[in-house]
Amino acid sequence: MKAANEMFTKPAPAVKPGDLAVVVGAGVSGVAAAKLLHKLGARVRLLDRSLDRIPADFAEWAESAGVEIVCGEHPPSQFRDAKLVVPSPGVAAAVISKFLPDGNPPEIMAETELAWRQLSGEPVLGVTGTSGKTTTTSLCAAMLKEQGLTVFTGGNIGTPLSEYLLSGEKADVLVLETSSFQLQCCSTFHPRVAVVLNISPNHLDYHKDMEEYIEAKFRLFRCQTEEDLAVLAPDLEETAARFGLRARKVWIRPEGRFPDCPLFGQHNQFNAEAAWQACRPFGVTLENAARAVAAFKPLPNRLESVARVHGVLYVNDSKCTTVAALEVALEAMDHPVHLLCGGKFKGGDLDGMKDLLRRQAKSVSLYGASREIFEAAWQGVVPLCWHERMEDAVLALQDKVGEGDVVLLAPATSSFDQYRNYVERGNDFKRIVGSLA
């Protein structure tokens, strides 16, 4: 594989000095995008529906920098004369398009694409998938660091790529977790190595259908050439052929290379193998990859062992927001499971889970929203009950659990019925478990 500088063609700049750029949403990526656009000389306007969502330190910086902040509805007048619109990852391009004025509309661009266009040739390793992408992204970073390389880890994992550019630091490799939301608004983004771990129904409350979701994921490979590497799950072979990938392809097949992996479940052997294949082009040896895996600490909210109380293990998999992720979580358990599910359902085949539930679950405790969806699919399969809040469900379980059991929070839903995000949901579970000791 050629050196990164030989392969890099500088993409066209996103904006020119003096251009109006509109950022929609004051989350971490919106704030970072606004700061980067200001540094590039653009006139920046940031829109958000609520003043409460504007971070105080950002508001102070924006006032001194001359960045305009507008809260409330987003009429077309706010986008007039804009050359560029950078939406929050959770705001669909189709929704933004409704607000744009007719005739010569601005380009809608993800923050990832905006920052990518300002890079100076640093190679990118991009990871996506319905589940496992954060763990795999973190494993890639750990392997590269074990090899002695300087790494920036960011994207959907928490730190926007724009922050890397604003920091002024230089890394040997940029490891980016990418979501379908981000990729859908990328046009020139070109990772040297691209990984797709899996694709199953997800975000169907955002994407118009499954085909749009798959197309967004496969945009990760869109700009790759024969000099690049695509790392994929074997069951995506037909999909890869349909999209006509040009990169050299490697199929993820675990071969027992990482026996000391401290993470729950066979799926993490798959994730470790994917990370190893992705890191090999950067010179990472198997020995250093294995050392990185053995030293890897489980990530919060991802099959995280919280505590053992009276012989019962409590496991926090709040990041389990899909039915496919629930299947993985249940398969990872080797003791009888009391399952906690509930929240805003995003789609998926609950009926197809029945055999696995019978095999792995002693009971299911539902809480919060989507009760009627779960009950329609699982009533009569295993003992099933519903509570308004997660805390009520956990407390009610105390009369059912016994030594050697596992209480598994694997909601198979988003958290937005009762929590701001999956992290807050996971923290609440840990608080509840802490009160049992």
C-alpha positions in Angstrom: 0.0 0.0 0.0 1.4 3.4 -0.9 2.4 6.0 1.7 -0.4 8.3 2.8 1.0 11.5 1.2 1.3 9.7 -2.2 -2.4 8.8 -2.0 -3.8 12.1 -0.7 -5.5 14.5 -3.1 -6.5 17.7 -1.3 -10.3 18.0 -1.7 -12.0 21.3 -2.6 -12.4 23.7 0.4 -15.8 23.6 2.0 -16.0 27.4 2.2 -14.1 30.5 1.1 -13.4 33.5 3.4 -16.6 35.6 3.7 -19.0 32.8 2.8 -22.0 32.3 5.0 -22.1 28.9 6.7 -25.1 27.8 8.7 -24.7 25.2 11.5 -27.8 23.5 12.7 -27.6 22.3 16.3 -25.4 23.3 19.3 -24.2 19.8 20.2 -20.5 18.9 20.3 -20.2 18.5 16.6 -22.1 21.7 15.9 -20.0 23.7 18.3 -16.8 22.2 16.8 -18.0 22.9 13.2 -18.8 26.5 14.0 -15.4 27.1 15.5 -13.6 25.5 12.6 -15.7 27.5 10.1 -14.9 30.7 11.9 -11.2 29.8 11.7 -11.5 29.3 8.0 -12.9 32.8 7.6 -16.5 32.0 7.0 -19.4 34.1 8.4 -21.0 31.6 10.8 -24.6 31.4 11.9 -25.6 28.7 14.4 -29.2 27.7 14.8 -30.8 25.8 17.6 -34.5 25.4 18.7 -33.7 26.1 22.3 -31.6 28.7 24.1 -31.1 26.2 26.9 -29.1 23.9 24.6 -26.4 26.6 23.9 -23.3 25.9 26.1 -22.5 29.0 28.1 -18.8 28.9 27.2 -19.6 28.6 23.5 -22.1 31.5 23.7 -19.4 33.7 25.3 -16.9 32.7 22.7 -19.4 33.3 19.9 -20.1 36.8 21.1 -16.4 37.7 21.1 -15.8 36.0 17.7 -18.8 37.5 15.9 -20.5 34.2 15.4 -24.3 34.6 15.2 -26.6 32.4 17.4 -30.3 32.2 16.5 -32.7 30.2 18.6 -36.3 29.1 17.8 -37.8 28.0 14.5 -35.7 27.8 11.3 -37.4 29.8 8.6 -35.9 29.8 5.1 -34.7 33.3 5.6 -32.1 32.0 8.0 -30.5 30.0 5.2 -30.7 32.7 2.5 -27.3 33.3 0.8 -25.7 30.4 2.7 -23.0 28.5 0.8 -22.9 25.6 3.3 -25.2 24.0 5.9 -23.7 21.7 8.5 -26.6 19.8 10.3 -26.4 18.0 13.6 -25.9 14.3 13.1 -29.4 13.7 14.4 -31.1 16.0 11.8 -31.8 14.4 8.5 -30.7 16.1 5.3 -34.3 15.7 4.0 -35.6 17.7 6.9 -33.0 20.4 6.4 -33.9 20.6 2.7 -37.5 21.7 3.6 -36.1 24.9 5.2 -33.8 25.8 2.3 -34.8 28.6 -0.1 -35.7 27.5 -3.7 -33.0 28.0 -6.3 -29.3 27.5 -5.9 -29.5 25.7 -2.5 -26.4 25.5 -0.3 -24.5 22.2 0.1 -25.5 20.1 3.1 -22.3 18.7 4.6 -21.6 16.6 7.7 -19.1 18.0 10.2 -16.9 14.9 9.4 -16.8 15.9 5.7 -16.1 19.6 6.6 -13.1 18.6 8.7 -11.9 16.0 6.3 -11.5 18.7 3.6 -9.0 20.6 5.8 -6.7 17.6 6.5 -3.1 17.6 5.3 -2.8 14.0 4.2 -3.1 12.2 7.6 -4.5 8.7 6.9 -7.9 7.9 8.2 -9.1 4.5 9.5 -13.0 4.6 9.4 -15.2 2.2 11.3 -19.0 1.8 11.0 -21.7 -0.8 11.6 -25.0 -1.2 13.4 -23.3 -2.5 16.5 -19.8 -2.9 17.8 -18.3 0.1 16.1 -17.2 2.0 19.3 -15.5 -1.1 20.7 -13.8 -1.8 17.4 -12.8 1.8 17.0 -11.2 1.8 20.5 -9.5 -1.5 19.8 -8.0 -0.1 16.6 -6.7 2.9 18.5 -5.2 0.7 21.2 -3.4 -1.5 18.7 -1.9 1.5 16.8 -0.7 3.0 20.1 0.8 -0.3 21.1 2.8 -0.1 17.9 4.1 3.3 18.9 2.0 5.4 16.6 0.4 8.7 17.5 -3.4 8.4 17.2 -6.4 10.7 17.2 -9.6 8.8 18.0 -12.9 10.6 17.3 -16.0 11.0 15.2 -19.2 9.4 16.4 -17.2 8.1 19.4 -17.3 11.5 21.1 -14.7 14.0 19.8 -15.5 15.6 16.5 -12.8 15.6 13.8 -13.0 19.4 13.7 -11.5 19.3 17.3 -8.4 17.6 15.9 -7.9 20.4 13.5 -8.5 23.1 16.0 -6.0 21.6 18.4 -3.1 22.0 16.0 -1.8 18.6 17.0 -0.6 16.0 14.4 -1.3 12.3 14.5 0.1 9.4 12.5 -3.4 7.9 12.1 -6.9 9.3 12.6 -9.3 6.6 13.8 -12.9 7.6 13.3 -16.1 6.0 14.3 -18.7 7.0 11.7 -22.5 6.8 11.8 -25.1 6.6 9.0 -26.2 10.1 10.0 -22.7 11.5 9.3 -21.9 9.4 6.2 -25.1 10.4 4.5 -23.8 13.9 4.2 -20.3 13.0 3.1 -19.2 13.3 -0.5 -15.4 13.3 -0.7 -14.6 11.6 2.6 -11.9 9.0 1.8 -10.6 6.7 4.5 -7.4 4.7 3.7 -9.0 1.8 5.6 -12.7 1.4 6.0 -14.5 -1.2 8.2 -18.2 -2.2 8.1 -18.8 -4.7 10.9 -22.5 -5.5 10.3 -25.7 -4.0 9.1 -29.1 -4.8 10.7 -32.3 -2.7 11.0 -31.6 0.5 12.9 -32.6 4.2 12.8 -35.7 3.4 10.7 -37.3 6.3 12.5 -34.7 8.5 10.8 -33.9 6.8 7.4 -36.9 6.4 5.1 -36.2 2.7 4.6 -33.6 0.0 5.1 -32.1 0.6 1.6 -31.3 4.2 2.5 -29.7 3.1 5.8 -27.5 0.5 3.9 -26.5 3.1 1.3 -25.5 5.5 4.0 -23.2 2.9 5.6 -21.6 2.0 2.3 -20.7 5.6 1.6 -17.7 4.8 3.8 -16.2 3.1 0.7 -17.5 5.5 -1.9 -14.2 7.4 -2.5 -11.8 4.5 -1.9 -9.5 3.3 -4.7 -7.7 0.1 -5.5 -4.9 1.4 -3.2 -7.2 1.3 -0.1 -8.5 -1.5 2.1 -12.1 -2.4 2.9 -12.7 -4.7 5.9 -16.1 -6.3 5.9 -18.3 -9.0 7.6 -18.6 -12.1 5.3 -22.4 -11.8 5.1 -22.0 -8.4 3.4 -20.3 -9.9 0.3 -23.4 -9.6 -1.9 -24.0 -6.0 -0.7 -20.4 -5.1 -1.4 -20.7 -6.5 -4.9 -23.8 -4.5 -5.5 -22.1 -1.2 -4.5 -19.0 -2.0 -6.7 -16.3 -1.5 -4.1 -13.0 -0.7 -5.7 -10.8 -1.2 -2.6 -9.0 -4.4 -1.8 -11.4 -6.4 0.4 -10.7 -8.5 3.5 -13.4 -10.5 5.1 -13.6 -10.7 8.9 -13.1 -14.3 10.1 -12.0 -14.8 13.7 -9.2 -17.3 13.9 -8.6 -17.4 17.7 -5.8 -14.9 17.5 -6.9 -13.1 20.7 -7.5 -15.8 23.5 -6.8 -13.2 26.2 -9.6 -10.8 25.2 -11.2 -9.6 28.4 -14.5 -8.7 26.8 -17.8 -10.6 27.1 -18.9 -12.7 24.1 -17.7 -14.3 20.9 -18.7 -11.1 19.0 -15.7 -9.4 20.6 -13.4 -11.9 19.0 -14.9 -10.7 15.8 -14.4 -7.1 16.7 -10.8 -7.7 17.7 -10.1 -9.5 14.4 -11.7 -6.6 12.5 -9.5 -4.2 14.3 -6.4 -6.3 13.6 -7.1 -6.5 9.9 -7.7 -2.7 9.8 -4.5 -1.9 11.6 -2.2 -4.2 9.6 -1.6 -1.7 6.7 -0.2 0.7 9.3 2.5 -1.8 10.3 0.9 -3.2 13.5 2.3 -6.6 14.4 0.1 -9.4 15.7 2.1 -9.4 18.9 1.4 -5.8 19.6 -2.3 -6.2 18.6 -2.6 -9.1 21.0 -1.0 -7.1 23.8 -3.4 -4.2 23.1 -6.4 -6.6 23.3 -5.3 -8.3 26.5 -4.9 -4.9 28.2 -8.2 -3.5 26.9 -10.7 -2.4 29.4 -14.4 -2.9 28.7 -16.1 0.3 27.7 -19.0 1.8 29.8 -22.5 0.8 28.8 -21.3 -2.0 26.5 -21.8 -5.3 28.4 -20.2 -3.6 31.4 -20.1 -5.7 34.6 -21.5 -3.3 37.2 -21.5 -5.3 40.4 -22.3 -8.7 41.9 -24.9 -8.3 44.6 -25.9 -11.4 46.7 -24.4 -13.7 44.0 -26.3 -11.9 41.1 -24.3 -10.2 38.4 -25.7 -6.9 37.0 -24.6 -6.1 33.5 -25.1 -2.7 31.8 -25.5 -2.8 28.0 -27.4 0.5 27.7 -25.7 1.0 24.3 -27.8 -1.9 23.1 -30.3 0.2 21.1 -31.3 -2.4 18.5 -32.8 -5.8 18.3 -29.6 -7.1 16.7 -27.6 -5.8 19.6 -29.9 -7.5 22.0 -29.3 -10.8 20.2 -25.6 -10.3 20.6 -25.9 -9.4 24.3 -28.0 -12.5 25.1 -25.6 -14.8 23.1 -22.7 -13.4 25.2 -24.3 -14.6 28.5 -23.4 -18.0 29.9 -25.7 -17.8 33.0 -29.5 -17.5 33.2 -30.6 -14.0 32.4 -33.3 -11.7 33.7 -33.6 -9.2 30.9 -34.5 -5.5 31.1 -36.0 -3.9 28.0 -37.9 -0.8 27.1 -37.6 2.7 25.5 -38.3 4.2 22.1 -38.4 1.3 19.7 -36.5 1.9 16.4 -37.6 -1.2 14.5 -36.4 -4.8 14.2 -37.6 -8.4 14.3 -38.7 -9.1 17.9 -40.6 -12.2 16.7 -37.3 -13.7 15.5 -35.9 -13.5 19.1 -38.3 -16.0 20.6 -36.1 -19.1 20.4 -33.1 -17.2 21.9 -35.3 -15.8 24.7 -36.5 -19.3 25.6 -32.9 -20.5 25.6 -31.3 -17.7 27.5 -33.9 -15.7 29.5 -35.6 -16.7 32.8 -37.7 -13.5 32.6 -38.2 -10.2 30.8 -39.0 -7.0 32.7 -40.2 -4.2 30.5 -40.2 -0.6 31.5 -41.1 2.8 30.0 -42.2 3.1 26.4 -42.9 0.4 23.7 -44.7 -1.9 26.1 -47.3 -2.9 23.6 -44.7 -3.7 20.9 -42.7 -6.0 23.2 -45.8 -7.6 24.7 -47.3 -8.4 21.3 -44.2 -10.2 20.3 -43.1 -12.0 23.5 -46.2 -12.6 25.6 -46.3 -16.3 26.5 -42.6 -16.9 25.4 -41.1 -16.2 28.8 -42.4 -14.7 32.1 -43.1 -11.0 31.2 -44.0 -8.0 33.3 -44.0 -4.2 32.8 -43.2 -1.2 35.1 -43.3 2.5 34.5 -39.7 3.1 35.5 -36.5 1.0 35.3 -35.9 1.4 39.0 -39.3 -0.3 39.7 -38.4 -3.1 37.4 -35.1 -3.8 39.1 -36.5 -3.6 42.6 -39.3 -6.0 41.6 -36.7 -8.5 40.3 -35.2 -8.9 43.8 -37.8 -11.6 44.6 -37.0 -13.5 41.4 -33.2 -13.6 41.1 -31.0 -16.1 42.7 -27.2 -16.8 43.0 -25.6 -17.3 39.6 -28.2 -15.3 37.7 -27.5 -12.3 35.5 -29.6 -9.1 35.4 -28.9 -7.7 32.0 -29.9 -4.2 30.9 -30.1 -4.6 27.1 -33.0 -2.3 26.1 -33.1 -2.9 22.3 -34.4 0.7 22.0 -33.2 4.3 22.1 -33.4 6.0 25.5 -35.4 9.0 24.5 -38.6 8.1 26.3 -37.2 8.8 29.8 -33.5 9.7 29.4 -31.4 12.2 27.4 -29.2 9.5 26.0 -28.0 5.9 26.5 -25.2 7.1 28.9 -27.7 8.7 31.3 -29.8 5.5 31.1 -26.7 3.4 31.9 -25.7 5.7 34.8 -29.2 5.4 36.2 -29.0 1.6 36.1 -25.6 1.7 37.9 -27.2 4.0 40.5 -30.0 1.6 41.1 -27.7 -1.4 41.4 -25.5 0.6 43.8 -28.6 1.0 46.1 -29.0 -2.8 46.3 -25.7 -3.5 48.0 
